[in-house]
């Protein structure tokens, strides 16, 4: 895996009791690439990080527009984002 480092993580809590989305997240990789629109979701199998999607108008289907291909990068991003999410929750209480 290339040397990726999350240099900025912004978590904005989404306070809607009926939604499975718990927060919106923007991340910066290596002070060089920003990815906006990630979501922390409480799914039926637990919490997960959802990447930005786009709807294809011709077939009404959602597609991820960016996502980590390497498992180690995926795990690293999730760990860092979930840690920051827990910090934001702690500070909100």
PDB file of N, CA, C and O in Angstrom, chain B, residues numbered from 101:
ATOM      1  N   UNK B 101       0.843  -1.179   0.000  1.00  0.00           N
ATOM      2  CA  UNK B 101       0.000   0.000   0.000  1.00  0.00           C
ATOM      3  C   UNK B 101       0.887   1.240   0.000  1.00  0.00           C
ATOM      4  O   UNK B 101       1.922   1.279   0.664  1.00  0.00           O
ATOM      5  N   UNK B 102       0.475   2.224  -0.736  1.00  0.00           N
ATOM      6  CA  UNK B 102       1.190   3.500  -0.738  1.00  0.00           C
ATOM      7  C   UNK B 102       1.092   4.128   0.649  1.00  0.00           C
ATOM      8  O   UNK B 102       0.249   3.736   1.457  1.00  0.00           O
ATOM      9  N   UNK B 103       1.940   5.087   0.917  1.00  0.00           N
ATOM     10  CA  UNK B 103       1.931   5.749   2.217  1.00  0.00           C
ATOM     11  C   UNK B 103       0.838   6.813   2.270  1.00  0.00           C
ATOM     12  O   UNK B 103       1.075   7.979   1.955  1.00  0.00           O
ATOM     13  N   UNK B 104      -0.345   6.400   2.669  1.00  0.00           N
ATOM     14  CA  UNK B 104      -1.463   7.324   2.826  1.00  0.00           C
ATOM     15  C   UNK B 104      -1.582   7.708   4.286  1.00  0.00           C
ATOM     16  O   UNK B 104      -1.393   6.887   5.184  1.00  0.00           O
ATOM     17  N   UNK B 105      -1.902   8.979   4.504  1.00  0.00           N
ATOM     18  CA  UNK B 105      -2.138   9.448   5.860  1.00  0.00           C
ATOM     19  C   UNK B 105      -3.327  10.398   5.830  1.00  0.00           C
ATOM     20  O   UNK B 105      -3.395  11.305   5.000  1.00  0.00           O
ATOM     21  N   UNK B 106      -4.255  10.178   6.744  1.00  0.00           N
ATOM     22  CA  UNK B 106      -5.356  11.117   6.882  1.00  0.00           C
ATOM     23  C   UNK B 106      -4.831  12.330   7.635  1.00  0.00           C
ATOM     24  O   UNK B 106      -4.471  12.235   8.809  1.00  0.00           O
ATOM     25  N   UNK B 107      -4.789  13.459   6.959  1.00  0.00           N
ATOM     26  CA  UNK B 107      -4.240  14.666   7.568  1.00  0.00           C
ATOM     27  C   UNK B 107      -5.329  15.574   8.114  1.00  0.00           C
ATOM     28  O   UNK B 107      -5.035  16.534   8.826  1.00  0.00           O
ATOM     29  N   UNK B 108      -6.590  15.282   7.789  1.00  0.00           N
ATOM     30  CA  UNK B 108      -7.708  16.043   8.343  1.00  0.00           C
ATOM     31  C   UNK B 108      -8.964  15.198   8.263  1.00  0.00           C
ATOM     32  O   UNK B 108      -9.229  14.542   7.255  1.00  0.00           O
ATOM     33  N   UNK B 109      -9.730  15.225   9.341  1.00  0.00           N
ATOM     34  CA  UNK B 109     -11.020  14.526   9.380  1.00  0.00           C
ATOM     35  C   UNK B 109     -12.024  15.483   9.993  1.00  0.00           C
ATOM     36  O   UNK B 109     -11.826  15.964  11.109  1.00  0.00           O
ATOM     37  N   UNK B 110     -13.101  15.763   9.271  1.00  0.00           N
ATOM     38  CA  UNK B 110     -14.177  16.615   9.786  1.00  0.00           C
ATOM     39  C   UNK B 110     -15.436  15.775   9.896  1.00  0.00           C
ATOM     40  O   UNK B 110     -15.918  15.220   8.908  1.00  0.00           O
ATOM     41  N   UNK B 111     -15.961  15.690  11.107  1.00  0.00           N
ATOM     42  CA  UNK B 111     -17.177  14.918  11.375  1.00  0.00           C
ATOM     43  C   UNK B 111     -18.273  15.884  11.783  1.00  0.00           C
ATOM     44  O   UNK B 111     -18.102  16.676  12.711  1.00  0.00           O
ATOM     45  N   UNK B 112     -19.404  15.817  11.085  1.00  0.00           N
ATOM     46  CA  UNK B 112     -20.564  16.624  11.442  1.00  0.00           C
ATOM     47  C   UNK B 112     -21.696  15.668  11.796  1.00  0.00           C
ATOM     48  O   UNK B 112     -22.185  14.921  10.949  1.00  0.00           O
ATOM     49  N   UNK B 113     -22.104  15.704  13.062  1.00  0.00           N
ATOM     50  CA  UNK B 113     -23.167  14.812  13.514  1.00  0.00           C
ATOM     51  C   UNK B 113     -24.468  15.152  12.814  1.00  0.00           C
ATOM     52  O   UNK B 113     -24.760  16.317  12.542  1.00  0.00           O
ATOM     53  N   UNK B 114     -25.247  14.116  12.525  1.00  0.00           N
ATOM     54  CA  UNK B 114     -26.559  14.270  11.902  1.00  0.00           C
ATOM     55  C   UNK B 114     -27.576  13.815  12.931  1.00  0.00           C
ATOM     56  O   UNK B 114     -27.759  12.618  13.152  1.00  0.00           O
ATOM     57  N   UNK B 115     -28.236  14.776  13.557  1.00  0.00           N
ATOM     58  CA  UNK B 115     -29.148  14.485  14.661  1.00  0.00           C
ATOM     59  C   UNK B 115     -30.578  14.315  14.162  1.00  0.00           C
ATOM     60  O   UNK B 115     -31.412  15.207  14.319  1.00  0.00           O
ATOM     61  N   UNK B 116     -30.848  13.165  13.560  1.00  0.00           N
ATOM     62  CA  UNK B 116     -32.178  12.823  13.090  1.00  0.00           C
ATOM     63  C   UNK B 116     -32.460  11.408  13.578  1.00  0.00           C
ATOM     64  O   UNK B 116     -31.874  10.448  13.078  1.00  0.00           O
ATOM     65  N   UNK B 117     -33.336  11.279  14.531  1.00  0.00           N
ATOM     66  CA  UNK B 117     -33.583   9.979  15.169  1.00  0.00           C
ATOM     67  C   UNK B 117     -34.133   8.925  14.221  1.00  0.00           C
ATOM     68  O   UNK B 117     -33.989   7.733  14.491  1.00  0.00           O
ATOM     69  N   UNK B 118     -34.756   9.323  13.127  1.00  0.00           N
ATOM     70  CA  UNK B 118     -35.346   8.348  12.215  1.00  0.00           C
ATOM     71  C   UNK B 118     -34.371   7.879  11.135  1.00  0.00           C
ATOM     72  O   UNK B 118     -34.660   6.928  10.408  1.00  0.00           O
ATOM     73  N   UNK B 119     -33.231   8.536  11.029  1.00  0.00           N
ATOM     74  CA  UNK B 119     -32.268   8.200   9.984  1.00  0.00           C
ATOM     75  C   UNK B 119     -31.213   7.236  10.498  1.00  0.00           C
ATOM     76  O   UNK B 119     -30.829   7.288  11.667  1.00  0.00           O
ATOM     77  N   UNK B 120     -30.750   6.359   9.625  1.00  0.00           N
ATOM     78  CA  UNK B 120     -29.636   5.478   9.959  1.00  0.00           C
ATOM     79  C   UNK B 120     -28.300   6.194   9.810  1.00  0.00           C
ATOM     80  O   UNK B 120     -27.283   5.724  10.321  1.00  0.00           O
ATOM     81  N   UNK B 121     -28.296   7.336   9.110  1.00  0.00           N
ATOM     82  CA  UNK B 121     -27.084   8.146   8.969  1.00  0.00           C
ATOM     83  C   UNK B 121     -26.851   8.872  10.289  1.00  0.00           C
ATOM     84  O   UNK B 121     -27.731   9.578  10.780  1.00  0.00           O
ATOM     85  N   UNK B 122     -25.667   8.696  10.857  1.00  0.00           N
ATOM     86  CA  UNK B 122     -25.344   9.301  12.151  1.00  0.00           C
ATOM     87  C   UNK B 122     -24.427  10.512  12.016  1.00  0.00           C
ATOM     88  O   UNK B 122     -24.413  11.379  12.889  1.00  0.00           O
ATOM     89  N   UNK B 123     -23.658  10.577  10.923  1.00  0.00           N
ATOM     90  CA  UNK B 123     -22.756  11.712  10.727  1.00  0.00           C
ATOM     91  C   UNK B 123     -22.317  11.783   9.274  1.00  0.00           C
ATOM     92  O   UNK B 123     -22.323  10.789   8.548  1.00  0.00           O
ATOM     93  N   UNK B 124     -21.937  12.989   8.873  1.00  0.00           N
ATOM     94  CA  UNK B 124     -21.321  13.218   7.578  1.00  0.00           C
ATOM     95  C   UNK B 124     -19.848  13.515   7.814  1.00  0.00           C
ATOM     96  O   UNK B 124     -19.490  14.157   8.801  1.00  0.00           O
ATOM     97  N   UNK B 125     -18.995  13.050   6.910  1.00  0.00           N
ATOM     98  CA  UNK B 125     -17.552  13.136   7.124  1.00  0.00           C
ATOM     99  C   UNK B 125     -16.853  13.619   5.855  1.00  0.00           C
ATOM    100  O   UNK B 125     -17.182  13.202   4.744  1.00  0.00           O
ATOM    101  N   UNK B 126     -15.878  14.512   6.052  1.00  0.00           N
ATOM    102  CA  UNK B 126     -14.950  14.906   4.984  1.00  0.00           C
ATOM    103  C   UNK B 126     -13.559  14.510   5.450  1.00  0.00           C
ATOM    104  O   UNK B 126     -13.208  14.716   6.612  1.00  0.00           O
ATOM    105  N   UNK B 127     -12.766  13.943   4.549  1.00  0.00           N
ATOM    106  CA  UNK B 127     -11.401  13.555   4.899  1.00  0.00           C
ATOM    107  C   UNK B 127     -10.418  14.169   3.913  1.00  0.00           C
ATOM    108  O   UNK B 127     -10.752  14.457   2.764  1.00  0.00           O
ATOM    109  N   UNK B 128      -9.198  14.361   4.398  1.00  0.00           N
ATOM    110  CA  UNK B 128      -8.104  14.818   3.538  1.00  0.00           C
ATOM    111  C   UNK B 128      -6.984  13.799   3.625  1.00  0.00           C
ATOM    112  O   UNK B 128      -6.569  13.415   4.719  1.00  0.00           O
ATOM    113  N   UNK B 129      -6.495  13.360   2.473  1.00  0.00           N
ATOM    114  CA  UNK B 129      -5.381  12.423   2.391  1.00  0.00           C
ATOM    115  C   UNK B 129      -4.116  13.173   2.011  1.00  0.00           C
ATOM    116  O   UNK B 129      -4.076  13.875   1.001  1.00  0.00           O
ATOM    117  N   UNK B 130      -3.079  13.015   2.836  1.00  0.00           N
ATOM    118  CA  UNK B 130      -1.746  13.567   2.552  1.00  0.00           C
ATOM    119  C   UNK B 130      -1.756  15.059   2.226  1.00  0.00           C
ATOM    120  O   UNK B 130      -0.941  15.525   1.428  1.00  0.00           O
ATOM    121  N   UNK B 131      -2.661  15.801   2.830  1.00  0.00           N
ATOM    122  CA  UNK B 131      -2.787  17.239   2.529  1.00  0.00           C
ATOM    123  C   UNK B 131      -2.897  17.498   1.034  1.00  0.00           C
ATOM    124  O   UNK B 131      -2.526  18.573   0.562  1.00  0.00           O
ATOM    125  N   UNK B 132      -3.404  16.525   0.285  1.00  0.00           N
ATOM    126  CA  UNK B 132      -3.418  16.654  -1.172  1.00  0.00           C
ATOM    127  C   UNK B 132      -4.763  16.330  -1.817  1.00  0.00           C
ATOM    128  O   UNK B 132      -5.060  16.831  -2.901  1.00  0.00           O
ATOM    129  N   UNK B 133      -5.576  15.503  -1.173  1.00  0.00           N
ATOM    130  CA  UNK B 133      -6.837  15.071  -1.770  1.00  0.00           C
ATOM    131  C   UNK B 133      -7.937  15.114  -0.720  1.00  0.00           C
ATOM    132  O   UNK B 133      -7.812  14.513   0.347  1.00  0.00           O
ATOM    133  N   UNK B 134      -9.022  15.834  -1.030  1.00  0.00           N
ATOM    134  CA  UNK B 134     -10.175  15.907  -0.134  1.00  0.00           C
ATOM    135  C   UNK B 134     -11.286  15.031  -0.701  1.00  0.00           C
ATOM    136  O   UNK B 134     -11.583  15.066  -1.896  1.00  0.00           O
ATOM    137  N   UNK B 135     -11.887  14.253   0.175  1.00  0.00           N
ATOM    138  CA  UNK B 135     -13.055  13.457  -0.199  1.00  0.00           C
ATOM    139  C   UNK B 135     -14.186  13.895   0.723  1.00  0.00           C
ATOM    140  O   UNK B 135     -14.106  13.731   1.940  1.00  0.00           O
ATOM    141  N   UNK B 136     -15.232  14.451   0.137  1.00  0.00           N
ATOM    142  CA  UNK B 136     -16.384  14.936   0.896  1.00  0.00           C
ATOM    143  C   UNK B 136     -17.565  13.999   0.705  1.00  0.00           C
ATOM    144  O   UNK B 136     -17.689  13.314  -0.310  1.00  0.00           O
ATOM    145  N   UNK B 137     -18.420  13.990   1.704  1.00  0.00           N
ATOM    146  CA  UNK B 137     -19.681  13.277   1.562  1.00  0.00           C
ATOM    147  C   UNK B 137     -19.674  11.838   2.035  1.00  0.00           C
ATOM    148  O   UNK B 137     -20.573  11.077   1.677  1.00  0.00           O
ATOM    149  N   UNK B 138     -18.689  11.439   2.829  1.00  0.00           N
ATOM    150  CA  UNK B 138     -18.752  10.122   3.442  1.00  0.00           C
ATOM    151  C   UNK B 138     -19.819  10.181   4.522  1.00  0.00           C
ATOM    152  O   UNK B 138     -20.109  11.249   5.060  1.00  0.00           O
ATOM    153  N   UNK B 139     -20.407   9.021   4.840  1.00  0.00           N
ATOM    154  CA  UNK B 139     -21.437   8.969   5.859  1.00  0.00           C
ATOM    155  C   UNK B 139     -21.156   7.826   6.821  1.00  0.00           C
ATOM    156  O   UNK B 139     -20.753   6.738   6.409  1.00  0.00           O
ATOM    157  N   UNK B 140     -21.370   8.080   8.097  1.00  0.00           N
ATOM    158  CA  UNK B 140     -21.339   7.013   9.095  1.00  0.00           C
ATOM    159  C   UNK B 140     -22.773   6.544   9.252  1.00  0.00           C
ATOM    160  O   UNK B 140     -23.664   7.329   9.575  1.00  0.00           O
ATOM    161  N   UNK B 141     -22.988   5.246   9.018  1.00  0.00           N
ATOM    162  CA  UNK B 141     -24.329   4.676   8.974  1.00  0.00           C
ATOM    163  C   UNK B 141     -24.432   3.536   9.982  1.00  0.00           C
ATOM    164  O   UNK B 141     -23.525   2.712  10.103  1.00  0.00           O
ATOM    165  N   UNK B 142     -25.557   3.503  10.705  1.00  0.00           N
ATOM    166  CA  UNK B 142     -25.871   2.352  11.551  1.00  0.00           C
ATOM    167  C   UNK B 142     -26.699   1.387  10.718  1.00  0.00           C
ATOM    168  O   UNK B 142     -27.898   1.594  10.531  1.00  0.00           O
ATOM    169  N   UNK B 143     -26.065   0.338  10.220  1.00  0.00           N
ATOM    170  CA  UNK B 143     -26.746  -0.654   9.410  1.00  0.00           C
ATOM    171  C   UNK B 143     -27.256  -1.810  10.241  1.00  0.00           C
ATOM    172  O   UNK B 143     -27.029  -1.862  11.450  1.00  0.00           O
ATOM    173  N   UNK B 144     -27.937  -2.727   9.605  1.00  0.00           N
ATOM    174  CA  UNK B 144     -28.486  -3.866  10.344  1.00  0.00           C
ATOM    175  C   UNK B 144     -27.390  -4.787  10.868  1.00  0.00           C
ATOM    176  O   UNK B 144     -27.619  -5.547  11.809  1.00  0.00           O
ATOM    177  N   UNK B 145     -26.196  -4.727  10.268  1.00  0.00           N
ATOM    178  CA  UNK B 145     -25.064  -5.536  10.733  1.00  0.00           C
ATOM    179  C   UNK B 145     -24.018  -4.707  11.466  1.00  0.00           C
ATOM    180  O   UNK B 145     -22.878  -5.145  11.617  1.00  0.00           O
ATOM    181  N   UNK B 146     -24.391  -3.515  11.922  1.00  0.00           N
ATOM    182  CA  UNK B 146     -23.467  -2.658  12.648  1.00  0.00           C
ATOM    183  C   UNK B 146     -23.108  -1.403  11.879  1.00  0.00           C
ATOM    184  O   UNK B 146     -23.611  -1.154  10.783  1.00  0.00           O
ATOM    185  N   UNK B 147     -22.239  -0.630  12.471  1.00  0.00           N
ATOM    186  CA  UNK B 147     -21.831   0.658  11.908  1.00  0.00           C
ATOM    187  C   UNK B 147     -20.872   0.449  10.738  1.00  0.00           C
ATOM    188  O   UNK B 147     -20.020  -0.439  10.762  1.00  0.00           O
ATOM    189  N   UNK B 148     -21.035   1.300   9.701  1.00  0.00           N
ATOM    190  CA  UNK B 148     -20.107   1.245   8.575  1.00  0.00           C
ATOM    191  C   UNK B 148     -19.923   2.638   7.989  1.00  0.00           C
ATOM    192  O   UNK B 148     -20.702   3.554   8.253  1.00  0.00           O
ATOM    193  N   UNK B 149     -18.880   2.770   7.191  1.00  0.00           N
ATOM    194  CA  UNK B 149     -18.566   4.021   6.521  1.00  0.00           C
ATOM    195  C   UNK B 149     -19.003   3.905   5.063  1.00  0.00           C
ATOM    196  O   UNK B 149     -18.509   3.055   4.322  1.00  0.00           O
ATOM    197  N   UNK B 150     -19.925   4.763   4.664  1.00  0.00           N
ATOM    198  CA  UNK B 150     -20.430   4.766   3.292  1.00  0.00           C
ATOM    199  C   UNK B 150     -19.733   5.879   2.515  1.00  0.00           C
ATOM    200  O   UNK B 150     -19.626   7.009   2.991  1.00  0.00           O
ATOM    201  N   UNK B 151     -19.270   5.553   1.336  1.00  0.00           N
ATOM    202  CA  UNK B 151     -18.563   6.508   0.484  1.00  0.00           C
ATOM    203  C   UNK B 151     -19.542   7.247  -0.412  1.00  0.00           C
ATOM    204  O   UNK B 151     -20.666   6.784  -0.606  1.00  0.00           O
ATOM    205  N   UNK B 152     -19.136   8.395  -0.967  1.00  0.00           N
ATOM    206  CA  UNK B 152     -20.030   9.184  -1.817  1.00  0.00           C
ATOM    207  C   UNK B 152     -20.557   8.376  -3.002  1.00  0.00           C
ATOM    208  O   UNK B 152     -19.856   7.541  -3.573  1.00  0.00           O
ATOM    209  N   UNK B 153     -21.803   8.650  -3.348  1.00  0.00           N
ATOM    210  CA  UNK B 153     -22.448   7.945  -4.453  1.00  0.00           C
ATOM    211  C   UNK B 153     -23.050   8.941  -5.427  1.00  0.00           C
ATOM    212  O   UNK B 153     -23.216  10.123  -5.123  1.00  0.00           O
ATOM    213  N   UNK B 154     -23.366   8.434  -6.594  1.00  0.00           N
ATOM    214  CA  UNK B 154     -24.061   9.218  -7.609  1.00  0.00           C
ATOM    215  C   UNK B 154     -25.160   8.317  -8.188  1.00  0.00           C
ATOM    216  O   UNK B 154     -24.987   7.105  -8.312  1.00  0.00           O
ATOM    217  N   UNK B 155     -26.279   8.929  -8.533  1.00  0.00           N
ATOM    218  CA  UNK B 155     -27.387   8.172  -9.116  1.00  0.00           C
ATOM    219  C   UNK B 155     -27.314   8.263 -10.641  1.00  0.00           C
ATOM    220  O   UNK B 155     -27.281   9.355 -11.208  1.00  0.00           O
ATOM    221  N   UNK B 156     -27.290   7.114 -11.283  1.00  0.00           N
ATOM    222  CA  UNK B 156     -27.342   7.081 -12.745  1.00  0.00           C
ATOM    223  C   UNK B 156     -28.797   7.307 -13.161  1.00  0.00           C
ATOM    224  O   UNK B 156     -29.669   6.494 -12.854  1.00  0.00           O
ATOM    225  N   UNK B 157     -29.051   8.408 -13.855  1.00  0.00           N
ATOM    226  CA  UNK B 157     -30.420   8.799 -14.173  1.00  0.00           C
ATOM    227  C   UNK B 157     -31.118   7.821 -15.113  1.00  0.00           C
ATOM    228  O   UNK B 157     -32.329   7.621 -15.021  1.00  0.00           O
ATOM    229  N   UNK B 158     -30.358   7.220 -16.009  1.00  0.00           N
ATOM    230  CA  UNK B 158     -30.986   6.349 -16.996  1.00  0.00           C
ATOM    231  C   UNK B 158     -31.507   5.045 -16.396  1.00  0.00           C
ATOM    232  O   UNK B 158     -32.451   4.459 -16.926  1.00  0.00           O
ATOM    233  N   UNK B 159     -30.908   4.584 -15.300  1.00  0.00           N
ATOM    234  CA  UNK B 159     -31.357   3.321 -14.715  1.00  0.00           C
ATOM    235  C   UNK B 159     -31.705   3.431 -13.228  1.00  0.00           C
ATOM    236  O   UNK B 159     -32.015   2.425 -12.590  1.00  0.00           O
ATOM    237  N   UNK B 160     -31.654   4.653 -12.670  1.00  0.00           N
ATOM    238  CA  UNK B 160     -32.053   4.900 -11.282  1.00  0.00           C
ATOM    239  C   UNK B 160     -31.315   4.027 -10.274  1.00  0.00           C
ATOM    240  O   UNK B 160     -31.915   3.554  -9.309  1.00  0.00           O
ATOM    241  N   UNK B 161     -30.037   3.812 -10.487  1.00  0.00           N
ATOM    242  CA  UNK B 161     -29.237   3.008  -9.581  1.00  0.00           C
ATOM    243  C   UNK B 161     -28.110   3.856  -9.014  1.00  0.00           C
ATOM    244  O   UNK B 161     -27.573   4.726  -9.699  1.00  0.00           O
ATOM    245  N   UNK B 162     -27.750   3.597  -7.749  1.00  0.00           N
ATOM    246  CA  UNK B 162     -26.683   4.345  -7.085  1.00  0.00           C
ATOM    247  C   UNK B 162     -25.348   3.643  -7.291  1.00  0.00           C
ATOM    248  O   UNK B 162     -25.263   2.417  -7.230  1.00  0.00           O
ATOM    249  N   UNK B 163     -24.292   4.444  -7.540  1.00  0.00           N
ATOM    250  CA  UNK B 163     -22.946   3.924  -7.714  1.00  0.00           C
ATOM    251  C   UNK B 163     -21.980   4.706  -6.833  1.00  0.00           C
ATOM    252  O   UNK B 163     -22.077   5.928  -6.727  1.00  0.00           O
ATOM    253  N   UNK B 164     -21.052   3.999  -6.202  1.00  0.00           N
ATOM    254  CA  UNK B 164     -19.982   4.666  -5.468  1.00  0.00           C
ATOM    255  C   UNK B 164     -19.114   5.411  -6.468  1.00  0.00           C
ATOM    256  O   UNK B 164     -18.790   4.884  -7.533  1.00  0.00           O
ATOM    257  N   UNK B 165     -18.733   6.651  -6.121  1.00  0.00           N
ATOM    258  CA  UNK B 165     -17.873   7.415  -7.032  1.00  0.00           C
ATOM    259  C   UNK B 165     -16.418   7.424  -6.581  1.00  0.00           C
ATOM    260  O   UNK B 165     -15.531   7.776  -7.358  1.00  0.00           O
ATOM    261  N   UNK B 166     -16.167   7.041  -5.341  1.00  0.00           N
ATOM    262  CA  UNK B 166     -14.801   6.845  -4.878  1.00  0.00           C
ATOM    263  C   UNK B 166     -14.832   5.885  -3.697  1.00  0.00           C
ATOM    264  O   UNK B 166     -15.786   5.867  -2.919  1.00  0.00           O
ATOM    265  N   UNK B 167     -13.785   5.096  -3.575  1.00  0.00           N
ATOM    266  CA  UNK B 167     -13.704   4.112  -2.493  1.00  0.00           C
ATOM    267  C   UNK B 167     -12.309   3.517  -2.497  1.00  0.00           C
ATOM    268  O   UNK B 167     -11.660   3.481  -3.542  1.00  0.00           O
ATOM    269  N   UNK B 168     -11.830   3.047  -1.344  1.00  0.00           N
ATOM    270  CA  UNK B 168     -10.508   2.415  -1.304  1.00  0.00           C
ATOM    271  C   UNK B 168     -10.566   1.028  -1.931  1.00  0.00           C
ATOM    272  O   UNK B 168     -11.503   0.266  -1.689  1.00  0.00           O
ATOM    273  N   UNK B 169      -9.575   0.712  -2.725  1.00  0.00           N
ATOM    274  CA  UNK B 169      -9.496  -0.606  -3.351  1.00  0.00           C
ATOM    275  C   UNK B 169      -8.759  -1.580  -2.436  1.00  0.00           C
ATOM    276  O   UNK B 169      -9.144  -2.743  -2.312  1.00  0.00           O
ATOM    277  N   UNK B 170      -7.702  -1.096  -1.802  1.00  0.00           N
ATOM    278  CA  UNK B 170      -6.908  -1.955  -0.923  1.00  0.00           C
ATOM    279  C   UNK B 170      -7.573  -2.071   0.446  1.00  0.00           C
ATOM    280  O   UNK B 170      -7.969  -1.067   1.038  1.00  0.00           O
ATOM    281  N   UNK B 171      -7.692  -3.283   0.935  1.00  0.00           N
ATOM    282  CA  UNK B 171      -8.330  -3.543   2.219  1.00  0.00           C
ATOM    283  C   UNK B 171      -7.616  -2.820   3.364  1.00  0.00           C
ATOM    284  O   UNK B 171      -8.265  -2.303   4.273  1.00  0.00           O
ATOM    285  N   UNK B 172      -6.298  -2.784   3.322  1.00  0.00           N
ATOM    286  CA  UNK B 172      -5.560  -2.117   4.409  1.00  0.00           C
ATOM    287  C   UNK B 172      -5.885  -0.628   4.470  1.00  0.00           C
ATOM    288  O   UNK B 172      -5.976  -0.063   5.560  1.00  0.00           O
ATOM    289  N   UNK B 173      -6.058   0.008   3.328  1.00  0.00           N
ATOM    290  CA  UNK B 173      -6.423   1.423   3.306  1.00  0.00           C
ATOM    291  C   UNK B 173      -7.850   1.606   3.826  1.00  0.00           C
ATOM    292  O   UNK B 173      -8.116   2.537   4.587  1.00  0.00           O
ATOM    293  N   UNK B 174      -8.751   0.740   3.428  1.00  0.00           N
ATOM    294  CA  UNK B 174     -10.138   0.790   3.899  1.00  0.00           C
ATOM    295  C   UNK B 174     -10.192   0.691   5.417  1.00  0.00           C
ATOM    296  O   UNK B 174     -10.874   1.480   6.071  1.00  0.00           O
ATOM    297  N   UNK B 175      -9.480  -0.268   5.973  1.00  0.00           N
ATOM    298  CA  UNK B 175      -9.465  -0.472   7.427  1.00  0.00           C
ATOM    299  C   UNK B 175      -8.861   0.743   8.130  1.00  0.00           C
ATOM    300  O   UNK B 175      -9.381   1.196   9.149  1.00  0.00           O
ATOM    301  N   UNK B 176      -7.760   1.271   7.582  1.00  0.00           N
ATOM    302  CA  UNK B 176      -7.110   2.448   8.157  1.00  0.00           C
ATOM    303  C   UNK B 176      -8.071   3.643   8.192  1.00  0.00           C
ATOM    304  O   UNK B 176      -8.205   4.298   9.225  1.00  0.00           O
ATOM    305  N   UNK B 177      -8.739   3.926   7.071  1.00  0.00           N
ATOM    306  CA  UNK B 177      -9.662   5.059   7.005  1.00  0.00           C
ATOM    307  C   UNK B 177     -10.801   4.873   7.997  1.00  0.00           C
ATOM    308  O   UNK B 177     -11.139   5.800   8.734  1.00  0.00           O
ATOM    309  N   UNK B 178     -11.399   3.678   8.023  1.00  0.00           N
ATOM    310  CA  UNK B 178     -12.500   3.416   8.952  1.00  0.00           C
ATOM    311  C   UNK B 178     -12.062   3.622  10.400  1.00  0.00           C
ATOM    312  O   UNK B 178     -12.768   4.264  11.178  1.00  0.00           O
ATOM    313  N   UNK B 179     -10.913   3.086  10.758  1.00  0.00           N
ATOM    314  CA  UNK B 179     -10.412   3.207  12.137  1.00  0.00           C
ATOM    315  C   UNK B 179     -10.248   4.669  12.528  1.00  0.00           C
ATOM    316  O   UNK B 179     -10.706   5.084  13.592  1.00  0.00           O
ATOM    317  N   UNK B 180      -9.600   5.447  11.676  1.00  0.00           N
ATOM    318  CA  UNK B 180      -9.355   6.853  11.972  1.00  0.00           C
ATOM    319  C   UNK B 180     -10.659   7.663  12.030  1.00  0.00           C
ATOM    320  O   UNK B 180     -10.835   8.497  12.917  1.00  0.00           O
ATOM    321  N   UNK B 181     -11.560   7.414  11.089  1.00  0.00           N
ATOM    322  CA  UNK B 181     -12.834   8.142  11.053  1.00  0.00           C
ATOM    323  C   UNK B 181     -13.692   7.775  12.260  1.00  0.00           C
ATOM    324  O   UNK B 181     -14.272   8.659  12.890  1.00  0.00           O
ATOM    325  N   UNK B 182     -13.782   6.493  12.590  1.00  0.00           N
ATOM    326  CA  UNK B 182     -14.595   6.085  13.737  1.00  0.00           C
ATOM    327  C   UNK B 182     -14.006   6.611  15.041  1.00  0.00           C
ATOM    328  O   UNK B 182     -14.759   6.961  15.950  1.00  0.00           O
ATOM    329  N   UNK B 183     -12.681   6.675  15.158  1.00  0.00           N
ATOM    330  CA  UNK B 183     -12.058   7.264  16.348  1.00  0.00           C
ATOM    331  C   UNK B 183     -12.434   8.742  16.480  1.00  0.00           C
ATOM    332  O   UNK B 183     -12.771   9.207  17.569  1.00  0.00           O
ATOM    333  N   UNK B 184     -12.376   9.472  15.370  1.00  0.00           N
ATOM    334  CA  UNK B 184     -12.746  10.893  15.395  1.00  0.00           C
ATOM    335  C   UNK B 184     -14.237  11.052  15.710  1.00  0.00           C
ATOM    336  O   UNK B 184     -14.615  11.961  16.448  1.00  0.00           O
ATOM    337  N   UNK B 185     -15.072  10.192  15.166  1.00  0.00           N
ATOM    338  CA  UNK B 185     -16.509  10.211  15.447  1.00  0.00           C
ATOM    339  C   UNK B 185     -16.761  10.031  16.942  1.00  0.00           C
ATOM    340  O   UNK B 185     -17.567  10.756  17.526  1.00  0.00           O
ATOM    341  N   UNK B 186     -16.080   9.071  17.564  1.00  0.00           N
ATOM    342  CA  UNK B 186     -16.240   8.832  18.998  1.00  0.00           C
ATOM    343  C   UNK B 186     -15.801  10.059  19.805  1.00  0.00           C
ATOM    344  O   UNK B 186     -16.432  10.394  20.808  1.00  0.00           O
ATOM    345  N   UNK B 187     -14.738  10.724  19.381  1.00  0.00           N
ATOM    346  CA  UNK B 187     -14.279  11.951  20.053  1.00  0.00           C
ATOM    347  C   UNK B 187     -15.332  13.055  19.952  1.00  0.00           C
ATOM    348  O   UNK B 187     -15.604  13.751  20.930  1.00  0.00           O
ATOM    349  N   UNK B 188     -15.918  13.209  18.774  1.00  0.00           N
ATOM    350  CA  UNK B 188     -16.948  14.234  18.580  1.00  0.00           C
ATOM    351  C   UNK B 188     -18.159  13.912  19.453  1.00  0.00           C
ATOM    352  O   UNK B 188     -18.721  14.812  20.077  1.00  0.00           O
ATOM    353  N   UNK B 189     -18.566  12.658  19.508  1.00  0.00           N
ATOM    354  CA  UNK B 189     -19.681  12.253  20.365  1.00  0.00           C
ATOM    355  C   UNK B 189     -19.377  12.564  21.838  1.00  0.00           C
ATOM    356  O   UNK B 189     -20.228  13.073  22.567  1.00  0.00           O
ATOM    357  N   UNK B 190     -18.164  12.249  22.250  1.00  0.00           N
ATOM    358  CA  UNK B 190     -17.758  12.483  23.638  1.00  0.00           C
ATOM    359  C   UNK B 190     -17.803  13.980  23.964  1.00  0.00           C
ATOM    360  O   UNK B 190     -18.245  14.372  25.044  1.00  0.00           O
ATOM    361  N   UNK B 191     -17.350  14.799  23.037  1.00  0.00           N
ATOM    362  CA  UNK B 191     -17.335  16.250  23.260  1.00  0.00           C
ATOM    363  C   UNK B 191     -18.736  16.867  23.234  1.00  0.00           C
ATOM    364  O   UNK B 191     -18.977  17.905  23.850  1.00  0.00           O
ATOM    365  N   UNK B 192     -19.647  16.223  22.522  1.00  0.00           N
ATOM    366  CA  UNK B 192     -21.039  16.707  22.450  1.00  0.00           C
ATOM    367  C   UNK B 192     -21.794  16.416  23.737  1.00  0.00           C
ATOM    368  O   UNK B 192     -22.741  17.123  24.079  1.00  0.00           O
ATOM    369  N   UNK B 193     -21.368  15.358  24.463  1.00  0.00           N
ATOM    370  CA  UNK B 193     -22.099  14.952  25.685  1.00  0.00           C
ATOM    371  C   UNK B 193     -21.830  15.871  26.837  1.00  0.00           C
ATOM    372  O   UNK B 193     -22.365  15.668  27.927  1.00  0.00           O
TER     373      UNK B 193
END
